[in-house]
């Protein structure tokens, strides 16, 4: 397996590696346990230092089997066996400063039972700030998660040697320990995700994405989307599931239901957007198998994959057609549009269908291109058939930029508007009517026989209440009718801002819009479908081993969503760790400058 070192360290750079790489780590004293964010001091006794033999250099060199050379354990530099020990000492001083201050570090392979310790100097000492070695390991752990790298990465010799070159006493945790801690971090952070899902007041829509790994294990990612009371859209990865063999519809359904039950949202899900291909499993298998064959035989196939002149001409024709026509502009708008609602996606798809029809009818296009357009037209018709339902229709008309004016004719059926109105009255009239009434009237009083819930009422009062109840339904219908009768909003309108401003005019309809506008038009973000970002994500997921896939990918997604990394329900204070690392680096740099001036 090959890892992209440049990409890995690019992500590591975001964690302010300069402060990490420049600092000199020394054994800690006066430890203070911040409790992953706390500033309470510990009463633990500082550990005693082991004496270092600064006059002996041979222990930093290993003798070759032929007994003719010695090799530096830090950098691999070889010297003749007859080389004076003074020369070896100068090598260590010049190439590996601080080697003589290193101490043996005992690291257990088990999961640590206490939070990472942040070290500060005591008030009574003037020594430079010192950092516990575990702090470095916690920073490396976050780097692994943000880079989507498996814990086995730390077993790479070059990575360990890089740290050893800076300071011989640095000890990274073994991969087994990183893996165990990542699993515990995943469990702790999932508790926070569950808590956040419990406070959601609106419906939740989910999207599913499928892929397989190099181990031929099939996975499904489950992502939830919703809109909060302030009309802010939220998207959060819920879980990464392994789909058991034979990975069919039944296995997918059971895996999805298990995730929804974990977060207690199985009765609050409005929609599920996923890959509409029934043969996704077979296609993924074939695609990965072909990629594997190409990688294994890349050298052999290199000279055999050159296009002929006829093939190059065909590629040019297709490229020019897609680039100059509306297909390129459509895909570009889909990738850059902030509010790609279902209604807007239908508008884009309708435009693509028209482009395909034009290609079919054009006599200027070659026969093979028209034939290709016919196949694309069949796919487009299949897509329209699958999305033609009342819930898609409702989602589209609640986009003030679309309404009924820009919905494709295949979906804009007369019966759908009546179904949408009935759904609106049935699910959004009485529930939200109470909050908009200023008289204190409650709908249930009609059935309870008076304001107090008892007693006889006159026939006239009964008639009056019937009329009030009828007026309620008319008002509800009028909200939808009035909304649809008004002009559509400009395409550059922010849909959520529009509803936030107009929710006072449509108190019931806005609640419906909040639920339905969270429905996703695509199972993956458009930039992942049409751009290189999706290929990078696919490669990372493909190379991830099974025992790390769920924890690493979920942790990364949750951190990017703004959640704090936690270990055993305690927050890891990474800002504090980086601050201490920067202080150590600054003090050590100042100390080095002072020594050079004295010399």
Secondary structure as GFF3:
##gff-version 3
##sequence-region A 1 599
A	DSSP	alpha_helix	5	13	.	.	.	ID=ss1
A	DSSP	alpha_helix	17	22	.	.	.	ID=ss2
A	DSSP	beta_strand	31	32	.	.	.	ID=ss3
A	DSSP	three_ten_helix	58	60	.	.	.	ID=ss4
A	DSSP	beta_strand	61	63	.	.	.	ID=ss5
A	DSSP	beta_strand	69	72	.	.	.	ID=ss6
A	DSSP	beta_strand	78	80	.	.	.	ID=ss7
A	DSSP	alpha_helix	85	95	.	.	.	ID=ss8
A	DSSP	three_ten_helix	99	101	.	.	.	ID=ss9
A	DSSP	beta_strand	118	119	.	.	.	ID=ss10
A	DSSP	alpha_helix	133	146	.	.	.	ID=ss11
A	DSSP	three_ten_helix	151	155	.	.	.	ID=ss12
A	DSSP	alpha_helix	157	166	.	.	.	ID=ss13
A	DSSP	alpha_helix	175	198	.	.	.	ID=ss14
A	DSSP	beta_strand	204	212	.	.	.	ID=ss15
A	DSSP	beta_strand	218	227	.	.	.	ID=ss16
A	DSSP	beta_strand	233	242	.	.	.	ID=ss17
A	DSSP	alpha_helix	249	262	.	.	.	ID=ss18
A	DSSP	beta_strand	269	273	.	.	.	ID=ss19
A	DSSP	alpha_helix	280	296	.	.	.	ID=ss20
A	DSSP	alpha_helix	298	301	.	.	.	ID=ss21
A	DSSP	three_ten_helix	302	304	.	.	.	ID=ss22
A	DSSP	alpha_helix	309	324	.	.	.	ID=ss23
A	DSSP	alpha_helix	326	336	.	.	.	ID=ss24
A	DSSP	alpha_helix	342	361	.	.	.	ID=ss25
A	DSSP	alpha_helix	367	387	.	.	.	ID=ss26
A	DSSP	alpha_helix	390	397	.	.	.	ID=ss27
A	DSSP	alpha_helix	414	428	.	.	.	ID=ss28
A	DSSP	alpha_helix	430	436	.	.	.	ID=ss29
A	DSSP	alpha_helix	445	448	.	.	.	ID=ss30
A	DSSP	alpha_helix	459	485	.	.	.	ID=ss31
A	DSSP	alpha_helix	495	502	.	.	.	ID=ss32
A	DSSP	alpha_helix	507	516	.	.	.	ID=ss33
A	DSSP	alpha_helix	526	530	.	.	.	ID=ss34
A	DSSP	alpha_helix	532	543	.	.	.	ID=ss35
A	DSSP	alpha_helix	546	560	.	.	.	ID=ss36
A	DSSP	beta_strand	566	567	.	.	.	ID=ss37
A	DSSP	beta_strand	570	571	.	.	.	ID=ss38
A	DSSP	alpha_helix	574	598	.	.	.	ID=ss39
###
